[in-house]
Amino acid sequence: MKLDFPPRFSERIGAITLHAVQKIYELDSGKSPEFHGGHRTIRAFDHDELSSIFRDLAIVIPIKNERLRLIEGVLSGIPNECMVVIVSNSQITPVNRFSMEVEMIKQYSQFADKKIIIIHQGDPDLAKIFEEVNYSSILDSKKQIRDGKAEGMIIGILMAKMHNKKYVGFIDSDNYFPGAVNEYCKIYAVGFGMASTPYSNIRISWLYKPKIRNNILKFPKWGRTSEVTNKYLNALLSYITGFETDIIKTGNSGEHALSMSLAENLNYSSGYSIEPYEFINILEKIGGLLPTDSPDIVEKGLEIFQIETRNPHFHEEKGKDHLTEMLQASLLAISNSKVCNLELAKEIKEHLLRLDALYKKDKSTKMESKKYFIMDPIKTIPIDKFGELVKKNVKTFHKI
């Protein structure tokens, strides 16, 4: 893969280096790691370099009642060297979708020879293990694992850490094109390959998000939720630096990756607020705005890469309610932060009130009053003990 390097522009906030979007020039650059094109603004990664990073990379796929053919397509796009972790939150009754997923993956693996782990998010034995290792922030009032995307992602990170992976990447299960999935994995690898610090975050910026409107295929650049989230994240950054910026293009990027050393130090916000909250939590922890509890990250610095795909992002449509829920979660993650200024918080509150008036079905509670749970960093979990307990007690844990 061949892309811009170094990035054309970077914002620096405290110990954070946030890079502008980088462009890919070749999806496969062949065996040419020494290529500079007569100047030093291009970096090429050959197959061997990518392969060595793939071996340390786990790809986490959260799924919930997804069509089996769609999941199989996503799996086919992931490089063989990567470990795959599927965290399912699919129904068990009346139809056991989870067992169907397990059987499909077993059959697929006979031919693909992939390293795949699958586990069910709602497994009561897994909830007991979280209680035993004193990680209760993922549990609800009934001592069960909460029913959210972020909770599934945390389980995925722990599965990767159990297997000593250095990096963890996330890919949504509703991607229609396996070629795009393959590109995401390569982007994660080149991002980690470019990083100059052990603390790095790689975020996907999509070239286009195609939609079919009036029987015509359109190619908008931004999704409806992403456009709004990026606007407010950039407004927050502009307030912090004193200079207007639009550098953030990946506020709602479900496809993103973290080095394990960073992943285990972050707090996570429940539900669909997890992606923008990663930005917020990084700003809170090491942006120099609040006292830090992460001196090592401050010392070594943290890099955020945003890399634009060549493949369009074509995924399943989930309706207005889903988009509204995502936008609400994203805006609350920003406005509830300690680093959000009063003027911006007021503007976001007004936006939430407009969403209430337009889309909210249940008028008894306002969007602005909804709270999201903040989960503790997973570094507090003794991973060897956690791994042993999972392998011994969790019936839905399958290593295929």
C-alpha positions in Angstrom: 0.0 0.0 0.0 1.3 3.5 -0.9 0.1 6.7 0.8 1.0 10.2 1.9 3.8 10.2 4.5 4.4 12.3 6.5 0.8 13.6 6.8 0.4 17.1 5.2 -0.7 18.7 8.4 -1.1 17.9 12.1 -2.8 19.5 15.1 -1.0 19.2 18.4 -3.0 19.4 21.7 -1.1 18.5 24.8 0.6 15.1 24.1 -1.8 14.4 21.2 -0.7 14.6 17.6 -3.8 14.5 15.4 -2.9 14.0 11.7 -5.0 15.3 8.8 -6.5 12.8 6.4 -4.0 10.9 4.4 -4.6 9.7 0.8 -3.9 6.3 -0.6 -2.2 6.2 -4.0 -2.0 2.4 -4.5 -3.9 -0.4 -2.7 -1.0 -2.8 -3.6 2.4 -1.2 -4.1 4.2 -4.5 -4.7 7.7 -5.1 -3.3 8.8 -1.5 -3.1 9.4 -0.3 0.5 12.2 1.9 -0.7 10.0 3.9 -3.1 10.0 7.7 -2.6 9.0 8.8 -6.0 11.9 11.4 -6.2 10.7 13.0 -2.9 10.0 12.0 0.6 6.3 12.5 0.9 5.2 9.0 0.0 5.5 5.8 2.0 5.1 2.3 0.6 4.5 -0.8 2.6 5.2 -4.1 0.9 3.6 -7.5 1.6 6.1 -8.6 4.1 5.8 -5.4 6.2 2.0 -5.7 6.2 2.1 -9.4 7.0 4.3 -8.9 10.1 1.8 -6.4 11.5 -1.2 -8.6 10.6 0.2 -11.3 12.8 0.0 -8.9 15.8 -3.5 -7.6 14.8 -6.9 -8.9 16.0 -10.0 -7.8 14.1 -13.1 -7.5 16.2 -16.5 -7.8 14.6 -19.5 -7.1 16.8 -22.6 -8.7 15.3 -26.3 -8.7 16.1 -28.8 -10.8 14.1 -26.8 -10.1 10.9 -27.4 -12.1 7.8 -25.0 -15.0 7.7 -24.0 -14.4 4.0 -23.0 -10.8 5.0 -20.8 -12.0 7.9 -19.1 -14.6 5.7 -18.3 -11.8 3.2 -16.7 -9.7 5.9 -14.7 -12.7 7.1 -13.4 -13.4 3.5 -11.9 -9.8 3.3 -9.8 -10.2 6.5 -6.1 -11.2 5.8 -5.4 -14.8 6.9 -2.6 -13.7 9.4 -5.1 -11.6 11.4 -6.9 -13.2 14.3 -10.7 -12.7 14.1 -12.8 -12.1 17.2 -16.6 -12.2 16.7 -18.6 -10.9 19.6 -22.3 -11.8 19.0 -25.3 -10.2 20.6 -27.7 -12.2 18.5 -30.9 -13.7 19.8 -30.8 -17.1 21.5 -34.6 -17.6 21.7 -37.0 -18.4 20.1 -34.6 -19.1 17.2 -31.0 -19.6 18.2 -29.2 -17.3 15.8 -26.0 -17.6 17.7 -25.7 -21.3 17.1 -26.4 -20.7 13.4 -23.5 -18.2 13.4 -21.2 -20.7 15.1 -22.0 -23.5 12.6 -21.5 -21.1 9.6 -18.1 -20.0 11.0 -17.0 -23.6 11.6 -18.0 -24.6 8.0 -16.2 -21.5 6.6 -13.1 -22.2 8.6 -12.7 -25.7 7.1 -11.9 -24.0 3.8 -10.3 -20.7 4.9 -8.2 -22.1 7.8 -8.6 -18.8 9.7 -8.0 -18.2 13.4 -11.5 -17.2 14.7 -12.9 -16.7 18.1 -16.6 -16.3 18.7 -18.3 -15.5 22.0 -21.8 -14.4 23.0 -22.0 -11.0 24.7 -25.0 -12.0 26.9 -23.4 -15.2 28.3 -24.3 -15.1 32.1 -21.0 -17.0 32.9 -19.1 -14.2 31.2 -21.0 -11.6 33.4 -20.0 -13.6 36.5 -16.3 -13.5 35.4 -16.5 -9.7 35.1 -17.9 -9.6 38.6 -15.1 -11.9 39.9 -12.3 -9.7 38.4 -14.0 -6.6 39.8 -14.9 -5.0 36.4 -18.5 -4.1 37.2 -18.8 -1.0 35.0 -19.8 -3.3 32.1 -22.7 -4.8 34.1 -26.3 -3.6 34.5 -28.3 -3.5 37.7 -29.1 -7.2 37.3 -25.4 -8.1 37.1 -25.7 -8.9 33.4 -23.6 -7.5 30.6 -25.3 -4.4 29.1 -26.8 -4.8 25.7 -24.7 -2.3 23.8 -22.1 -2.1 21.0 -19.4 -0.6 23.2 -19.7 -3.5 25.7 -19.2 -5.9 22.8 -16.2 -4.0 21.7 -14.6 -4.2 25.2 -15.2 -8.0 25.2 -13.4 -8.1 21.8 -10.4 -6.1 23.1 -10.1 -8.5 26.1 -10.2 -11.5 23.7 -7.4 -10.0 21.7 -5.4 -9.2 24.9 -5.8 -12.8 26.1 -4.0 -13.9 23.0 -1.2 -11.3 23.3 -2.1 -9.2 20.3 -0.4 -5.8 20.1 -3.2 -4.2 18.0 -7.0 -4.4 17.8 -9.1 -3.2 14.9 -12.9 -3.0 14.6 -15.0 -3.7 11.5 -18.8 -3.5 11.4 -20.6 -6.7 10.3 -22.8 -4.9 7.7 -20.2 -4.2 5.1 -21.3 -5.4 1.7 -17.9 -5.5 0.0 -15.2 -7.8 1.1 -12.7 -5.8 -0.9 -13.4 -2.8 1.3 -12.9 -4.9 4.5 -9.5 -6.0 3.1 -8.6 -2.4 2.6 -9.5 -1.4 6.1 -7.2 -4.1 7.5 -4.3 -2.8 5.3 -5.0 0.7 6.5 -4.8 -0.4 10.1 -1.5 -2.1 9.4 0.1 0.9 7.6 -1.2 3.2 10.4 0.6 1.2 13.1 3.6 1.0 10.8 3.8 4.8 10.5 3.3 5.4 14.3 6.3 6.7 16.2 4.7 6.0 19.6 3.2 2.8 21.2 0.0 4.7 21.7 -1.8 5.1 18.4 -5.3 5.3 17.0 -6.1 4.6 13.3 -9.4 5.9 12.0 -11.0 5.3 8.6 -12.3 8.2 6.5 -14.5 6.9 3.7 -14.0 8.2 0.2 -17.8 7.9 -0.5 -20.8 6.5 1.3 -23.1 5.4 -1.6 -26.8 5.6 -1.3 -29.6 4.6 -3.7 -32.1 7.5 -4.0 -34.9 7.5 -6.5 -33.4 4.4 -8.2 -30.2 6.3 -8.8 -26.9 5.4 -7.1 -25.5 8.6 -5.5 -22.0 9.1 -4.0 -22.2 11.5 -1.0 -18.9 11.9 0.9 -20.4 12.2 4.4 -23.0 10.3 6.2 -25.7 12.3 7.9 -24.5 11.5 11.4 -20.8 11.9 10.7 -21.2 15.4 9.2 -22.8 16.7 12.4 -20.5 14.9 14.8 -17.4 16.1 12.9 -18.7 19.7 13.0 -19.1 19.7 16.8 -15.8 17.9 17.5 -14.0 20.4 15.3 -15.8 23.3 17.1 -14.5 21.8 20.4 -11.0 21.6 19.0 -11.2 25.1 17.7 -12.2 26.4 21.1 -9.3 24.5 22.7 -6.6 25.7 20.3 -8.0 29.2 19.6 -7.8 28.5 15.8 -10.7 27.3 13.7 -10.1 23.9 12.2 -11.9 21.2 10.3 -9.2 18.5 10.7 -11.5 15.9 12.3 -13.2 13.8 9.6 -13.7 10.5 11.5 -15.9 11.3 14.5 -18.2 8.4 14.0 -15.8 6.0 12.4 -17.0 2.5 13.4 -14.0 1.2 11.4 -11.0 2.1 13.6 -8.1 0.5 15.4 -6.1 1.0 18.6 -2.8 -0.2 19.8 -3.4 -2.4 22.7 -1.3 -0.2 25.0 -3.8 2.6 24.2 -6.9 0.5 24.2 -6.3 -0.8 27.7 -5.9 2.7 29.1 -9.0 4.3 27.7 -12.4 4.7 29.3 -15.3 3.7 27.1 -18.8 5.1 26.7 -21.7 2.7 26.4 -23.8 2.2 23.3 -23.3 4.1 20.0 -21.4 7.0 21.7 -18.2 4.9 21.8 -16.5 6.2 18.7 -16.7 10.0 19.3 -16.1 9.4 23.0 -12.7 7.9 22.2 -11.7 11.4 20.9 -13.2 13.0 24.0 -11.5 10.6 26.4 -8.2 11.1 24.7 -8.6 14.9 25.0 -9.5 14.6 28.7 -6.7 12.2 29.6 -3.7 13.7 27.7 -4.8 16.9 26.0 -3.3 19.0 28.8 -6.7 20.4 29.8 -7.3 18.3 32.9 -4.9 16.6 35.4 -3.7 13.3 33.9 -3.6 9.8 35.3 -1.5 8.6 32.3 2.0 10.0 32.7 3.6 7.3 30.4 1.2 8.3 27.5 2.0 12.0 28.1 5.7 11.3 28.0 5.7 9.2 24.9 2.8 11.0 23.1 -0.2 9.7 21.2 -0.9 9.7 17.5 -4.2 9.7 15.7 -4.1 8.8 12.0 -7.0 9.4 9.7 -6.7 7.6 6.4 -9.1 7.9 3.4 -10.2 4.7 1.7 -10.2 4.0 -2.0 -13.2 1.7 -1.7 -16.6 3.3 -1.0 -18.3 2.3 2.2 -21.5 0.5 1.2 -23.4 -0.9 4.2 -26.8 -1.9 5.2 -29.4 0.8 5.8 -30.8 0.7 9.3 -33.4 3.5 9.2 -33.9 6.9 10.7 -34.3 5.7 14.3 -30.9 4.1 14.2 -29.3 7.3 12.8 -31.1 9.5 15.4 -29.9 7.2 18.2 -26.3 7.4 16.9 -26.4 11.2 16.6 -27.9 11.6 20.0 -25.2 9.4 21.6 -22.5 11.3 19.7 -23.7 14.7 20.7 -24.1 13.8 24.4 -20.6 12.3 24.4 -19.3 15.8 23.4 -21.6 18.0 25.5 -21.2 16.0 28.7 -17.4 16.2 28.6 -15.5 18.3 31.2 -13.5 19.9 28.3 -16.6 21.1 26.5 -17.1 24.9 26.8 -20.5 26.3 27.9 -21.3 28.0 24.5 -20.8 24.7 22.6 -22.7 22.7 25.1 -25.6 25.1 24.7 -25.5 24.8 20.9 -25.5 21.0 21.2 -28.4 21.2 23.6 -30.4 23.2 21.1 -29.6 20.7 18.4 -30.8 17.9 20.6 -34.1 19.8 21.2 -34.6 20.0 17.5 -34.0 16.3 17.1 -36.6 15.8 19.9 -39.1 17.8 18.0 -38.4 16.0 14.6 -37.9 12.4 15.4 -38.5 11.5 19.1 -41.5 9.0 19.4 -41.4 9.0 23.2 -42.0 12.6 24.3 -41.9 11.7 28.0 -38.0 12.0 28.2 -35.8 14.5 26.5 -32.7 13.4 24.5 -30.5 15.9 26.3 -31.3 14.2 29.7 -30.2 10.7 28.6 -27.1 9.4 30.3 -24.5 7.0 29.0 -22.4 4.7 31.2 -18.7 5.3 31.3 -16.7 2.1 31.6 -13.3 1.7 33.3 -10.1 1.1 31.5 -9.5 -2.7 31.0 -6.0 -2.5 32.4 -7.5 -3.1 35.8 -8.5 -6.6 34.8 -5.9 -9.4 35.5 -5.8 -10.8 32.0 -4.3 -14.2 32.8 -7.0 -14.9 35.4 -9.7 -13.6 33.1 -8.5 -15.7 30.2 -8.4 -18.9 32.3 -11.9 -18.3 33.6 -13.3 -17.6 30.1 -11.7 -20.8 28.6 -12.9 -22.9 31.6 -16.4 -21.6 32.2 -17.9 -19.7 29.3 -20.0 -22.1 27.2 -20.4 -19.8 24.3 -16.6 -19.3 23.9 -15.5 -21.1 20.8 -11.9 -21.0 19.4 -12.2 -22.2 15.8 
